[in-house]
Each structure stands twice: as structure tokens, then as C-alpha cells.
């Protein structure tokens, strides 16, 4: 081996442990979230806990459901919080992204709002706006069936329901799909609109203003997503620990009243109530 090659090899061998330590000792975290409550959860409840552990935390806010997953997959983000598991699995599969759920987070349910009506006494031909993405449209259709405005065909998978699955339009309403971020604005023109919790709160709507709140189960609770390759890294475990903490439960109770709590938060609350 030539002297030059020996020198280069020595440099590589010397640098490898240092680079490995640098990779494990990650101290800057970039979190993506939709503008509103999920970004606020990180700012008010998670960022302070991670900063106590020595991390620098940056929160990047988005106004759509497409960019955050691409930014995470490309390495511009270390984690994101804005979506439920149905959306994550579908998006990751269709776009061939290696992303995984870390854990669920407190979630504001999708809800039905109106600026024109104070009751569910809907008139024939009423315009009902709902999300145009398939997973959230399905949620809205299930709620419409629960309140008796439509009947879905027998045996339909509620997670995959679409307008084509409306067997009977009982109240003869007009369904108008709209991009989720624009649904709060649609209230000026529509009779009723389904609005995802994050966009509702970001626009000034309150959960208590809703005519109907979805009964949000684990399937539609929002989550923290990370790159699949990062799931076992120390900084990912620290993010999970922050969300599972009693301090974050207290922040949820203080700032996010009405949100559907996660299983781990309910367990913590039960212990505290004894």
C-alpha cells in the first residue's frame, strides 16, 4: 500500500468514530406540523421538554397535507405531526415513502359547522362542503350517516367510503368536496361544512361551536411520523418520551381542552385521579 493510501485510510478510520458519535448525538430537531393546534402542541408542550434535554427545536408550519410528508422523507424534517394513520399509510404507499408512525397525539375531531344554521334541520338542496381527500371525506360521510342525512350502501368499509357509496341521499343535500384548508372559508357560501380540527381552530372556530363532533377513535387520531430508518434512534425515543410525559398531559389540559386524548394520556390521567 502506498504512503498516500495509508494516510487516507488512517484519516477515514480516525474520522469514523467521530462521525458515528455525531450521528448519535443529534441535538437539532426540525418538526413539521400544520399551522394551528398541532404546531402549538409542539411549541407549548413538546419543545420545552426537549430543550431541557439539550435539543434545539425548530417548528416548520405547513398549510396543506402534501408537503409535510415529502419534506420528512427528503430529510428536511426530522418528524411531523398533522395526519392520522389511514392518511399516512395511503400517502406513504402511493408515493413510495419510508415513513412510520411513532405514536398518537391529542386530536381535535373533524366537525360539522354552519354560519347560516343553528340546528341540523337541513333543507332539501342544502350545500354541504366536505374534505376532498379520500380519507377525510370518508370520515365526513360516516358522520352524515350517523346524523341521518345519508345512508351508505350495505357493507361499505367506513374507512374507504366515498360519494359513490351513498345509497340514499335522505335529505337530498348537495355534497361539495373542497380542499381541507379552504373549508373554514367555505362557511360563507355553504350551508354546512365539515372542517378538520386543526384548520377549524387555526381559523378561529371553536370545538364548542360545532353542530356535530366526530366520535374520533384511534384510527383517526393524529400521530407523529418519522422516517422508518430513524424509529430506534435516541432522539426519536426522546420525542416519544416528551409526548408520553405528565408535563405534556398538563399542557394538553391547559391549552387543548376538548381534544381527544391518547390511550397513554388517559392512562396517566387515571393514575392521577386515584
C-alpha positions in Angstrom: 0.0 0.0 0.0 1.4 3.4 -1.0 2.1 6.0 1.7 -0.7 8.2 0.3 -3.3 5.4 0.6 -2.1 4.6 4.1 -2.6 8.2 5.1 -6.1 8.4 3.6 -7.1 5.2 5.3 -5.8 6.5 8.6 -7.9 9.7 8.2 -11.0 7.6 7.4 -10.5 5.3 10.4 -9.9 8.2 12.7 -13.0 10.1 11.5 -15.4 7.2 11.5 -16.0 7.0 15.3 -16.3 10.8 15.4 -18.9 10.8 12.6 -20.8 7.9 14.3 -20.9 9.8 17.6 -22.1 12.9 15.8 -25.0 10.9 14.2 -26.0 9.5 17.6 -25.6 12.9 19.4 -28.2 14.7 17.3 -29.1 17.9 19.0 -31.2 19.9 16.5 -34.7 18.7 15.7 -36.9 20.1 12.9 -40.6 19.4 13.5 -43.2 19.9 10.8 -46.9 20.4 11.5 -50.0 22.1 10.0 -50.5 25.6 11.3 -52.7 25.7 14.3 -53.1 23.3 17.2 -50.6 20.6 16.2 -47.8 23.2 15.7 -48.9 24.7 19.0 -48.8 21.4 20.8 -45.1 21.1 19.8 -44.4 24.8 20.7 -46.2 24.8 24.1 -45.8 21.2 25.3 -43.0 19.3 23.5 -40.4 21.9 22.6 -39.8 23.0 26.2 -39.3 19.4 27.3 -36.8 18.6 24.5 -34.9 21.8 25.2 -34.5 20.7 28.8 -32.6 17.7 27.4 -30.3 19.9 25.3 -32.1 19.9 22.0 -32.6 22.9 19.7 -36.1 22.6 18.3 -37.4 24.3 15.2 -41.1 24.1 14.2 -42.0 24.5 10.5 -45.7 25.1 9.7 -47.5 23.9 6.6 -50.9 24.8 5.2 -51.6 21.5 3.3 -51.4 17.8 3.8 -48.9 17.0 1.0 -45.7 18.9 1.7 -45.0 17.7 5.3 -44.5 14.0 4.3 -42.3 14.8 1.3 -40.2 17.1 3.5 -39.9 14.4 6.1 -38.9 11.7 3.6 -36.3 14.1 2.0 -34.7 14.8 5.3 -35.8 18.5 5.6 -37.8 17.5 8.7 -37.0 15.0 11.5 -40.6 14.4 12.4 -44.1 15.7 11.6 -47.5 15.9 13.3 -50.6 16.5 11.3 -52.1 13.3 10.0 -53.9 10.1 11.1 -52.7 6.5 10.3 -55.1 6.0 7.4 -53.8 9.0 5.6 -50.1 8.2 6.4 -50.3 4.6 5.1 -52.1 5.6 1.9 -49.8 8.5 1.2 -46.6 6.6 2.0 -47.7 3.7 -0.2 -48.8 5.8 -3.1 -45.6 7.9 -3.0 -43.2 5.1 -2.0 -42.0 6.9 1.1 -40.4 5.0 4.0 -42.3 6.7 6.8 -43.7 5.2 10.0 -46.0 6.2 12.9 -44.2 6.9 16.2 -47.2 7.5 18.5 -50.6 9.1 18.5 -51.2 12.7 19.7 -54.2 14.5 21.2 -56.6 15.2 18.4 -59.3 17.8 17.5 -62.1 15.9 15.8 -63.5 16.7 12.4 -66.7 18.6 12.9 -69.8 20.0 11.2 -70.1 23.8 11.3 -72.5 26.4 9.9 -72.8 30.1 9.9 -76.3 30.1 8.5 -78.0 27.5 10.6 -78.1 26.7 14.3 -79.7 23.2 14.1 -79.4 20.1 12.0 -82.8 20.7 10.4 -81.4 20.7 7.0 -83.4 21.7 3.9 -83.5 20.0 0.6 -80.7 21.2 -1.7 -78.6 22.5 1.1 -74.9 22.7 0.3 -72.6 20.6 2.5 -68.9 21.1 2.0 -66.5 18.3 2.9 -62.8 17.5 2.5 -61.8 16.4 -1.0 -59.1 14.0 0.2 -60.4 10.4 0.3 -59.7 9.5 4.0 -61.3 12.7 5.5 -64.2 12.6 3.0 -64.9 9.1 4.3 -65.0 10.4 7.9 -67.5 13.1 6.9 -69.7 10.6 5.1 -69.8 8.4 8.2 -70.9 11.3 10.3 -73.6 12.2 7.7 -74.9 8.7 8.1 -74.9 8.9 11.9 -77.0 12.1 11.8 -79.4 10.6 9.3 -78.7 12.8 6.3 -77.5 10.0 4.0 -77.4 6.2 4.0 -74.3 4.4 2.8 -74.5 1.2 0.9 -74.6 -2.0 2.9 -71.2 -3.5 3.9 -69.1 -0.4 2.8 -65.8 -0.1 4.6 -66.2 3.2 6.6 -62.5 4.0 6.2 -62.8 3.9 2.4 -66.4 5.3 1.9 -66.8 7.8 -1.0 -69.7 9.7 -2.6 -70.2 6.7 -4.8 -71.1 4.7 -1.7 -74.1 7.0 -0.8 -77.0 4.6 -1.4 -79.7 7.1 -0.3 -79.4 10.8 -0.1 -82.1 11.0 2.6 -82.2 14.8 3.0 -81.3 15.5 -0.7 -78.3 17.5 0.2 -75.6 18.7 -2.3 -72.1 17.4 -1.4 -69.3 19.7 -2.5 -65.7 18.4 -2.0 -63.2 21.2 -1.2 -59.5 21.2 -0.3 -59.3 20.8 3.5 -57.5 24.1 4.3 -60.2 26.0 2.5 -63.2 24.5 4.3 -63.4 27.3 7.0 -63.8 29.9 4.3 -66.4 27.8 2.6 -68.8 28.5 5.5 -69.5 31.9 3.9 -71.1 30.2 0.9 -72.1 26.7 2.1 -75.0 25.8 4.4 -72.8 23.4 6.3 -69.1 22.4 6.2 -67.1 19.7 7.7 -63.8 21.1 9.0 -60.8 19.2 10.2 -60.0 20.2 13.8 -56.6 21.8 13.1 -58.0 24.0 10.3 -61.1 24.9 12.4 -59.0 26.1 15.4 -56.5 27.9 13.2 -59.3 29.8 11.6 -60.8 30.9 15.0 -63.6 28.3 15.1 -64.1 26.5 18.4 -65.0 22.9 19.0 -67.9 24.1 21.1 -69.2 26.0 18.1 -69.7 22.8 16.1 -73.1 21.3 15.5 -71.7 17.8 15.5 -68.3 16.4 16.6 -66.9 13.2 15.2 -66.5 10.4 17.7 -62.8 10.1 17.0 -61.3 6.6 17.5 -57.6 5.6 17.4 -57.8 5.1 13.6 -58.4 8.8 13.1 -56.3 10.2 15.9 -53.4 12.2 14.6 -49.9 11.0 15.0 -46.2 11.8 15.0 -44.5 10.4 11.9 -40.7 9.8 11.4 -38.6 8.1 8.8 -38.7 4.4 9.3 -34.9 4.2 9.4 -34.9 6.6 12.4 -37.5 4.9 14.6 -35.0 3.4 17.1 -32.7 6.4 17.3 -32.2 8.0 20.7 -33.7 11.4 19.7 -36.8 9.7 18.4 -37.2 7.9 21.8 -36.8 11.4 23.4 -39.6 12.8 21.3 -41.9 9.9 22.3 -40.9 10.3 26.0 -41.9 14.0 25.8 -45.4 13.2 24.4 -45.9 10.5 27.0 -44.9 12.7 29.9 -47.2 14.0 32.7 -46.0 17.6 31.7 -47.5 17.2 28.2 -50.7 15.9 29.7 -50.9 19.1 31.8 -50.2 21.2 28.7 -53.0 19.3 26.9 -55.5 20.0 29.7 -54.5 23.7 29.8 -54.3 24.6 26.1 -56.2 21.9 24.2 -59.5 21.3 26.0 -61.9 19.2 24.1 -59.2 17.3 22.2 -59.5 13.5 22.2 -56.7 12.3 24.4 -54.5 9.3 23.5 -54.5 6.0 25.3 -51.3 6.8 27.1 -52.7 10.2 28.3 -55.9 8.5 29.5 -53.8 6.0 31.5 -51.8 8.8 33.1 -54.9 10.7 34.0 -56.5 7.6 35.5 -53.4 7.1 37.7 -53.5 10.8 38.8 -57.2 10.5 39.7 -56.7 7.7 42.2 
